[in-house]
Amino acid sequence: MRKRAIDDTPAKPLMTGSPHEPLVTRPPQPKPSDGRRARGMRSRTAVLERSVQMASRDGLEGLTIGALAADLKVHKSSVHALFGSKRELQLATLASARAILVDQVIVPALSSDVGLPRLQAIGDAWCDYLAADVFAGGCFLCAASAEMDGRPGAVRDAVAAVMREWIAVLTANIEAAIAAGELRADVHPAALAFQLNALGMAANWQRQLLNDPSGIEHARRAWRAELDRLKPDER
C-alpha cells in the first residue's frame, strides 16, 4: 500500500481556560513565521490526535515513531521530522493528553464558584469524561500513572508533574471550601484530595479491566456523598 504524506488539515485547539487556574496554564506557543512552519505545526497537532489514542491503549512505552507512522500510513521519516525522538514523541503526547483533560474536566467546572461548588462540578465532569470513552484505552493519565510509576526518567517525571497539578486543583478547592465554611474545619485537604482522586482511578480500572462501567456512577455518588458528609453540621 502506498504511503501518503501527513495531512496538514488544521486541528481544533485543545486547551483553553484562565491563566490563574492550576492545570489550565500552558507555555506560550510561538507563532509560525512562515507558511511551511505553520503547516508543520498543524501536522504535528493532527499526528498527536492519533498518538494519544495509541498510547492510551498501548502505553507510552509502546508508542514509537515507527508504530505511529505505520498506523497513520505515512513515512517514518515524516513523523521523525516532527518529533525527532521517541522520548519527544512521548512527552508531546502526554502534553496533548493533559490538554484534553483540561478541556473535558477542568474547563467545564470553571463556571462554578471556587470551593465546594467547583469540587462537585469537577467530580461530575471527570465521571462524564470517563463514561464518554474519550480515549481508546480509558483515562490516559490513569493508565500512564500505573505504567510509569516504576520507570525512572523524563517521561515518568512529566507524568508525575501533571498528576501533581491535578491533585493541586483538588486540594486548592478543598482548602477554599474549608475557608468558606462549606466543609468542616477539621477536614485534611491532602487526605480528601487523595480519596477523591482514588474514586476516579478505581472507576477507570473497573471500566477498562473488568469492562464494567458501573464503577463510574459508583464513583460519582461516592464523590458527592463524601463532600456532603464533610459539610459542617447545621445547628
C-alpha positions, 0 to 999 in steps of 0.5 A, a space after each residue: 500500500 502506498 504511503 501518503 504524506 501527513 495531512 496538514 488539515 488544521 486541528 481544533 485547539 485543545 486547551 483553553 481556560 484562565 491563566 490563574 487556574 492550576 492545570 489550565 496554564 500552558 507555555 506560550 506557543 510561538 507563532 509560525 513565521 512562515 507558511 511551511 512552519 505553520 503547516 508543520 505545526 498543524 501536522 504535528 497537532 493532527 499526528 498527536 490526535 492519533 498518538 494519544 489514542 495509541 498510547 492510551 491503549 498501548 502505553 507510552 512505552 509502546 508508542 514509537 515513531 515507527 508504530 505511529 507512522 505505520 498506523 497513520 500510513 505515512 513515512 517514518 521519516 515524516 513523523 521523525 521530522 516532527 518529533 525527532 525522538 521517541 522520548 519527544 514523541 512521548 512527552 508531546 503526547 502526554 502534553 496533548 493528553 493533559 490538554 484534553 483533560 483540561 478541556 473535558 474536566 477542568 474547563 467545564 467546572 470553571 463556571 462554578 464558584 471556587 470551593 465546594 461548588 467547583 469540587 462537585 462540578 469537577 467530580 461530575 465532569 471527570 465521571 462524564 469524561 470517563 463514561 464518554 470513552 474519550 480515549 481508546 484505552 480509558 483515562 490516559 493519565 490513569 493508565 500512564 500513572 500505573 505504567 510509569 510509576 516504576 520507570 525512572 526518567 523524563 517521561 515518568 517525571 512529566 507524568 508525575 508533574 501533571 498528576 501533581 497539578 491535578 491533585 493541586 486543583 483538588 486540594 486548592 478547592 478543598 482548602 477554599 471550601 474549608 475557608 468558606 465554611 462549606 466543609 468542616 474545619 477539621 477536614 485534611 485537604 491532602 487526605 480528601 484530595 487523595 480519596 477523591 482522586 482514588 474514586 476516579 482511578 478505581 472507576 477507570 480500572 473497573 471500566 477498562 479491566 473488568 469492562 464494567 462501567 458501573 464503577 463510574 456512577 459508583 464513583 460519582 455518588 461516592 464523590 458527592 456523598 463524601 463532600 456532603 458528609 464533610 459539610 459542617 453540621 447545621 445547628 
